[in-house]
Amino acid sequence: MAASSDTSGHLALVTLVRADERDVQQRQIYARIDDLPNHTLLFGDRVSIPVTPGAHALKANNTLFWKSVPFSIAPGERVEFVLVNRASRIGFGVLALLGVAPLMLVIERRPVTVPADPSS
């Protein structure tokens, strides 16, 4: 699974976003695609990563939960993943005050719409 070593202009783009209203805005989320470098996402962060077309895996963790999401991407395609640190339904209140609340890691793939070319 290759990164951005393709110089032919046929790369694809993966965007990682951490700005969902469900996010409790606590803890970092560490994410990477395949074996590329890690990106540390705080609430409000967005990072775009060029990749070669084909099969890849998004690997992310908040040091409590670890997830790997396989995906495929075509040449020139844009894919967006929303990463969320969401409060667990059990025991969040008191534990959150102590800074040790269990935060579920949620990863969702969202469609990316490219605006129409106004000149056409």
C-alpha positions in Angstrom: 0.0 0.0 0.0 1.8 3.0 -1.3 1.7 6.6 -0.4 2.3 9.6 -2.5 5.3 8.4 -4.6 3.2 8.6 -7.8 4.3 11.5 -9.9 2.0 11.0 -12.8 -0.7 13.2 -11.4 -3.1 10.3 -10.7 -3.1 10.5 -7.0 -6.2 10.4 -4.8 -6.9 12.5 -1.7 -8.0 11.4 1.7 -9.2 14.0 4.2 -9.4 13.4 7.9 -11.7 15.7 9.8 -12.3 16.1 13.5 -15.1 18.7 13.8 -18.3 16.7 14.5 -20.8 18.1 17.0 -20.9 14.7 18.8 -17.2 15.0 19.7 -16.5 15.7 23.3 -13.5 17.8 22.4 -11.2 15.8 24.7 -8.1 13.8 24.0 -6.2 13.6 20.8 -6.9 11.2 18.0 -3.9 9.7 16.3 -4.5 8.6 12.7 -2.5 7.4 9.7 -3.0 5.7 6.4 -1.2 2.5 5.9 2.4 2.9 7.2 2.6 6.7 6.6 3.4 9.1 9.4 0.8 9.7 12.2 -1.3 12.8 12.3 -2.5 14.1 15.7 -6.0 15.5 15.5 -7.4 17.9 18.0 -11.0 19.0 17.8 -11.4 21.3 14.8 -8.5 19.8 12.9 -8.5 18.7 9.2 -5.7 17.1 7.3 -5.6 16.0 3.7 -3.3 13.2 2.6 -2.4 12.3 -1.0 -2.3 8.6 -1.7 -2.0 6.3 -4.7 -5.2 4.8 -6.0 -6.0 1.3 -4.6 -6.6 -0.4 -1.3 -5.6 1.3 1.9 -6.3 1.2 5.6 -7.0 4.1 7.9 -5.7 3.3 11.3 -6.7 5.5 14.3 -6.7 5.5 18.0 -7.4 7.7 21.0 -5.2 5.5 23.2 -8.3 3.9 24.6 -9.8 2.5 21.4 -8.0 1.4 18.2 -9.6 1.0 14.9 -8.6 0.0 11.3 -10.9 0.9 8.4 -10.1 -0.6 5.1 -11.0 1.4 2.0 -10.4 1.7 -1.7 -9.9 4.9 -3.7 -9.8 5.6 -7.4 -7.4 7.9 -9.3 -8.5 11.5 -8.6 -11.1 10.5 -6.1 -11.6 12.4 -2.8 -12.5 10.5 0.3 -13.3 12.1 3.7 -13.3 10.4 7.1 -14.9 12.0 10.1 -13.2 11.0 13.4 -15.1 11.5 16.6 -14.3 11.0 20.3 -17.8 10.3 21.6 -18.7 9.8 25.2 -19.6 6.3 26.2 -23.2 6.0 27.3 -22.2 4.5 30.6 -20.6 6.5 33.4 -19.6 9.6 31.5 -20.8 12.2 34.0 -18.6 11.7 37.1 -15.7 10.1 35.2 -15.5 13.0 32.8 -15.0 15.4 35.7 -12.1 13.3 36.7 -10.7 13.3 33.2 -10.9 9.5 32.7 -14.2 9.1 30.9 -14.3 6.2 28.4 -14.4 7.9 25.0 -15.5 5.7 22.1 -13.7 6.3 18.8 -16.1 6.7 15.9 -14.9 6.7 12.2 -17.3 7.5 9.4 -16.7 7.7 5.7 -18.6 10.6 4.2 -19.1 11.4 0.5 -17.2 14.3 -0.9 -19.0 16.5 -3.4 -16.9 18.5 -5.8 -18.5 21.8 -6.7 -19.6 22.1 -10.3 -17.4 24.1 -12.7 -19.1 27.5 -13.0 -17.6 28.0 -16.5 -19.5 25.0 -17.9 
